[in-house]
Amino acid sequence: MAPELTPGQQRLFDYMKKTIERTGRSPSLRQAAGDLGVSHGAVSQHLKILEQKGVLKRQGRYSRTIHLIGPIGNKAAVQRWREIPIVGRVTAGLPLYAQQEWEGSLVLDSALYRGQHLFALRVQGNSMRGAGILDGDLAICTPRQYAQNGEIVVALIHGEEATVKRFFSHTDHVELRPENPDYAVMRYGFDEVLVQGRVVGIQRVMETG
C-alpha cells in the first residue's frame, strides 16, 4: 500500500521525478527551493519525511543522488543515474569522499557503476594512451589503498602528485607502468607511493562547438 503524502510532499516528489527524467540527475536543494517557491529548509524537511515514508532514498552523506522508490519497494526505472564528485586534487590522509576540493560532478549510469564513494579524476597527459585513456579523460575510481599487480590505479607520489598508471609490486620497489612507449616506467620505494583508488571506468568529455 502506497504511503499517504501531503499535498506539499506530493508536489516535491512529482517535481523530483520530472527533473530526474529530464536531466538525469537530482536537483540541488537550492534549485528545488527556487523552482517550487519554498524555503531551503522546507525542501530539506520534506525530503527527510519522504525518506522516512519510504518513497525515496538519499545515497550517502556526500552525494545528492536521490533514488525514487516504486510502489513495491523497487527503485524507479527513471533513477538509473548517480552523481559523483570530480576531484581537483588527491590528498593523502583523507578518504576521497570526505575531501572538499571538488571540480564539479559527473553523472553516471548506476547500473554500470555500483561501488560506494566513487570519484572521478581528470587525466593529464597521454601516458596511458595504450589503455584507451587519453588526456582530459575522467577516470572513474573506487577508493582503495591497495592494488593487485596489473591493475590501473590512482597513486599519490611523495604525498603530492597524483598519477594514473598500471601498478606492479616487486620485492624491493613499486613500479608504475605507463601504457605508452614514449613514457618511462616509474619506480619508487614502498614509502613513496600511496594507492588511493582503482580505475573502474573512463568517461571522455566531448568538446562541442
Residue pairs with C-beta under 8 A, 6 or more apart in sequence:
2 55
2 71
3 53
3 54
3 55
5 13
5 50
5 53
5 55
8 38
8 42
8 46
9 46
9 49
9 50
9 53
11 36
12 32
12 36
12 43
12 46
12 47
12 50
13 50
13 55
13 56
13 68
15 27
15 32
15 35
15 36
16 26
16 27
16 32
16 56
16 66
16 68
17 68
17 76
17 78
19 26
19 27
19 32
19 35
20 26
20 66
20 68
20 78
20 79
20 81
21 78
24 81
24 107
25 65
25 81
25 83
25 107
26 64
26 65
26 66
26 83
27 35
28 64
29 40
29 43
29 44
29 47
29 64
30 40
32 43
33 39
33 40
33 42
33 43
36 43
47 56
47 58
47 66
50 56
51 57
51 58
54 69
54 73
55 68
55 69
56 66
56 67
56 68
56 69
57 66
57 67
57 69
57 75
58 64
58 65
58 66
58 67
59 65
59 66
59 67
59 82
60 97
60 116
60 117
62 85
62 97
62 98
62 117
63 82
63 83
63 84
64 83
65 81
65 82
65 83
66 79
67 75
67 76
67 79
68 75
68 76
68 78
68 79
69 75
69 76
70 76
79 110
80 109
80 110
80 111
81 107
81 108
81 109
81 110
82 107
82 108
82 109
82 110
82 113
82 118
83 105
83 106
83 107
83 108
84 105
84 106
84 108
84 113
84 118
84 119
84 120
84 140
85 97
85 102
85 104
85 105
85 106
85 119
85 120
86 102
86 103
86 104
86 105
86 106
86 119
86 120
86 121
86 122
86 138
87 96
87 99
87 101
87 102
87 103
87 119
87 120
87 121
88 101
88 102
88 103
89 99
89 101
89 162
90 96
90 99
90 121
90 154
90 156
90 162
90 196
91 99
91 101
92 156
92 159
92 194
92 196
95 117
95 143
96 117
96 119
96 141
96 143
96 196
96 197
97 117
97 119
97 143
103 122
106 120
106 138
106 140
106 203
108 118
108 140
108 201
108 203
112 201
113 140
113 200
113 201
115 142
115 200
116 142
117 142
117 143
118 140
118 141
118 142
118 200
119 140
119 141
119 143
119 197
120 138
120 139
120 140
120 141
120 203
121 138
121 139
121 141
121 154
121 162
121 164
121 197
122 136
122 137
122 138
122 139
123 133
123 134
123 135
123 136
123 137
123 138
123 139
123 164
124 135
125 135
126 134
126 135
126 180
126 182
127 163
127 164
127 165
127 178
127 179
127 180
127 183
128 134
128 152
128 164
128 165
128 166
128 178
128 179
128 180
129 179
129 180
130 178
130 179
130 180
131 152
131 166
131 179
132 202
133 139
133 152
133 164
133 179
133 199
133 202
134 204
136 204
136 205
137 202
137 203
137 204
137 205
138 202
138 203
138 204
138 205
139 154
139 164
139 199
139 201
139 202
140 199
140 200
140 201
140 202
140 203
141 154
141 196
141 197
141 198
141 199
141 200
142 197
142 198
142 200
143 196
143 197
144 153
144 195
144 196
144 197
144 198
145 194
145 195
145 196
146 195
147 153
147 167
147 169
147 195
147 198
148 167
149 167
149 168
149 169
150 166
150 167
150 168
151 166
151 167
151 198
151 199
152 164
152 165
152 166
152 167
152 198
152 199
153 164
153 165
153 166
153 167
153 195
153 196
153 197
153 198
153 199
154 162
154 163
154 164
154 195
154 196
154 197
154 198
154 199
155 162
155 163
155 164
155 165
155 167
155 176
155 193
155 194
155 195
155 196
156 162
156 193
156 194
156 195
156 196
157 163
157 176
157 186
157 188
157 192
157 193
158 192
159 194
162 196
163 176
163 186
164 199
165 176
165 177
165 178
165 186
166 176
166 177
166 178
166 179
167 174
167 175
167 176
167 177
167 195
168 174
168 175
168 176
168 177
169 175
173 187
173 188
173 189
173 190
174 187
174 188
174 189
174 190
174 192
174 193
175 185
175 186
175 187
176 185
176 186
176 187
176 188
176 193
177 185
177 186
178 184
178 185
178 186
